[in-house]
Amino acid sequence: MTAPILVTGTAGFIGHATAHRLLERGETVIGIDNVNDYYETSLKEARLATFETCAGFTFHKMDVSDAEGIAALVREHGITRVIHLAAQAGVRYSIDNPFAYQKSNLAGHLAIIEACRHAKGFVHLVYASSSSVYGDKPMGGNGFTEDEPAASPVSLYAATKRSCELMSQSYASLYGFPQTGLRFFTVYGPWGRPDMAYFGFTNKIMRGEPIEVYGEGKMARDFTYIDDIVDGIVGALDNPPATGEHRVLNIGDSHPVGLMEMIETLETAIGHKADKIMRPMQPGDVTATYADVSKLHALTGYRPKVMLAEGLDRFATWYKSYYRLG
């Protein structure tokens, strides 16, 4: 019998979608999450409720930084594959709440890699990094490549994600278990995070409130639909690197979209126009993100399928249903 897969952050946006995909293909999944109040816990609890009828899923409410608890879980269930997605998210939040990132991102990642290195017959750790590790760099060519230096993070969140990559690199070298870090580029879609721009804009537009557009609307993001992201995560999991190897891979859409274009597309999807207030760039933000995904494509055949208009239409349909707006 195949050992269960541990997925951290299963009350979160990406963890919820990833766990469901694994269950759909017949895997057994153990999920953990501390269900913190960074954003509305009711949404996290609603995500967890979708697992109630799923055979093969077990949930443990625990903090990823609980090193003893994580180690015991991995040991007791004979876990050999881990998808580590739990983290304290948010660039702006890190400015006012830095120690939340020390606990969840740094101590949490260390707890995971310690548990993995002691696991018998361990196969593969896939973990969430971020496009923010590239810092504020100009777009060019085919996008940001994994071979570029990631030495100038402009937020504490980005610095913790780069630190996690370095910790994993050292553990792969020291202890020889395969690891893959995925640098996510602006994930969106149904069941998404309310702190993300497209979700926050929708909340305000639907309440008839103006939206604040930072960077004077001149920013661009490589918006990547959740189903495409899960394709990449599962594909990476199924293709571990060699023993002792650690790699980082971009996972994005490779088609950056300007913020004003995204807002126009969102207005069409939800059927309402936004009253816009233009604001300067906020500390910690970057001007643009743009993923070169050629390495992930070569490894797994990864190719994003959902364009922004379709993805935001799906989000709008979910949003109106979840909040009972029509």
C-alpha angles and dihedrals in degrees: 000000000000115000116247121262117239112223116186120204096031092157087057129088101258096031092054093052094043094050091051092051091051091049091049090059093049103263124142111236133197111197129196133186136151091218092221124186099246083123132000109319090205089072091050091049090049090053090051090048089063088069095057094097095037116111113217098032125115124178129205120188103219142127116258089224090065093105096182092047093048092048091050092049093051092045098045095049097040091237115187101166126054132182105196111198102143114113144128102269132201134075098219095043089058091065093063100028107038098154092060086067093048090056103038102032106031103027090035094053091046091052090053097048091045091053092047095050091055095046117109115244093359112190112183145345117203114186139179119255124163144239086235089081088078092066123210103327131153119260117245145150111356096339139268112339128206091236093064117100115264096197104121111063113176097203136044089240090058091046092054092049092051089047090055090054090053092048090052091048091054093046092049089052095045101040106021104230119139119252137179124194116200118207103212121210116209104309118205141168144091116345088022131155117282091216092065116100099243091050095044091047090052092051092053097041091051090051092049093247125137119255124228112230111201126207087031086280092292097116123105131203135193094234110202123192117235096239090054090049091052090050088058095045094051092042091053092047091054093051107053120184121245120288110286094018127125121188137176122214133187116236114190145108100267091221109094115202126205116246094241091051090051091051092050090050091048091050089055092047096051096035097236135101121233127231101222130209112191116222134180123256114289123230112272096022122121127217099233145354125206124171126214099203098177093117094052090045092052091050101043110006088251112179122162112235107181117080121208098258092053093043094051090047089056091047092050091050091051093044094053091047095046094048092037096237101149 
